[in-house]
Amino acid sequence: MSQLFSKANRQVFATPLGLNHPVLVQVLGICSALAVTAKLEPAIVMGLSVTIITSFSNVAISLLRKTIPMRIRIIVQLVVVAALVTIVSLVLKAFAYDVSVQLSVYIGLIITNCILMGRLEAFAMMNGPWESFLDGIGNGIGYAYILVIIGGVRELFGAGTLLDHQIIPTSLYDAGYVNNGMMTMPAMAMILLGCVIWAQRALTKDEQK
Amino acid sequence: MIKKILDKMRPSFQDGGKLKAFRSVFEGMETFLLVPNTTSKTGVSIHDAIDSKRIMSFVVIALLPALFFGMYNIGYWNAVASGHLADATFFGMFFYGLAVMLPKIVVSYAVGLGIEFIVAQWKHEEIQEGYLVTGLLIPLIVPVGCPLWMLAVAVAFSVIFAKEIYGGTGMNIFNPALVARAFLFFAYPSKMSGDSVWVNLDPVLGLGFQASDAYTMATPLGHAAAGHPVTTDFSHMISGLMPGSIGETSVIAIAIGAAILLWTKIASWRTMSSVFIGGAVTAFLFNVSGMESGVAAMPWYHHLVLGGFCFGAVFMATDPVTSSRTASGQYVYGFLIGVLAIVIRVLNPGYPEGMMLAILFMNMFAPLIDYCVVQRNISRRARRAKISQKN
């Protein structure tokens, strides 16, 4: 057990959350981060789906890594990811139909998410299954919490709600407050993401050198 | 006299003084009021007596006619809306407009300069004077019904995201005043366009009249976009007695400002004239093409005097920071702004006014235009050098 959570393994899990963050530092997966974050709920579901798919595809590829011929490895990786994406998409359709309608093509497009292919190529192809699993979870959670931050801010200021509960009191609306329509546009998500990156770089300025 | 007061205050702001934290505020005020008397100690340098703060003051002066007319226009429409036009006096309407306008200007300057002061203090830089003009432009390009808190949010957004992150005054790609307007336009469309934001209905400080809440008035361009023929007199379009953003309605007031800017050589006549040429040509072509749209049916001279076209051409397109710098680049830049503004007006019914988007779009291309002009010049000279070598 102690082996499973050794220092090196904890490192594998923690770096994608901070110093080697897939969205903030490597700037991967931006497209879906902008597209699905207009509301908090689809952002959470999307983050969860990506976490599950990243971790399990990492495990699968890591198990197969010695048998995959180098020349066709991308195709093999795609098949694994596509299978997992299909499973997740069907599960969502069965148990959370509304959200899956909101997410529309973006669940299917997880297959093209750069974070996935990046982790498979850079990590799962040369590490064991357990490390790959931790790496996938770490990257997925790193991606997910950015989505939650941006989705939360956008829903709060764009619609006045969080998870469809009214947060901004109606008395404020009577006093002349108006929801910020800009927040519901992807352009504002880009600016918010820029702010999060700004904050993260400012906080970890010393460690990055 | 001002100099004496400032000299007395100086020690407490310098290093070790008790008000050290406000050094940049002090320096900003000092150089705003007086031409700085520091000169370079080494080498030869020739300076014009007019530095950028003096340039900014001239632009502010050029904006005053439009501002004063805007105030009068606010009062005029309040009187029309409440049906009291007959008993409204000229000064009554003007002071009503002043009372409506003053809070907007104060909010714009307080928020914008506040952020600039904080940034300057934080980076240990001098206060930059760029906000002087922007701060007056922003209240002039919004409808009178825009609430103060929205103005404050938009100002903060534009100063931080259109200016400070690019490095402050002189480094910005986009015109900050237009970014503020674009932010308002996309974030709060209900308060930036439509029928009910162009007239102030309530009395302010005991001035003006109470009008019915149901009174609505669309701008002539909004009218045209909705498919109605424009009913405003051409003389009113010139004088500016029509609903619109506060400073943009009067062609005469803007022309006075344009004359000041051109006479002091702050604005480029190339940019300004080519905007009008581009707009006129495009509007004329659309008119001749016989398109089935209220906006396309407008004659070209209506296009030029309605909406923000004049104001944008004179005060926004000519902004020396965000426009092209090369002489022939300025023709291209201005012409394309005029063309795009009319194209957006005619072809996109969602945006009755295209000037803002056209200028922001061309701001983005200004460096590219300059690059092409400079490269062409370089290659032409290289060719000439080759020919002379051969002979």
Interface residues (C-beta under 8 A of the other chain):
Chain A: G176 Y177 V178 N180 G181 M182 M183 M185 A187 I191
Chain B: P147 W149 M150 V153 F161 F183 F186 A187 Y188 P189 S190 K191
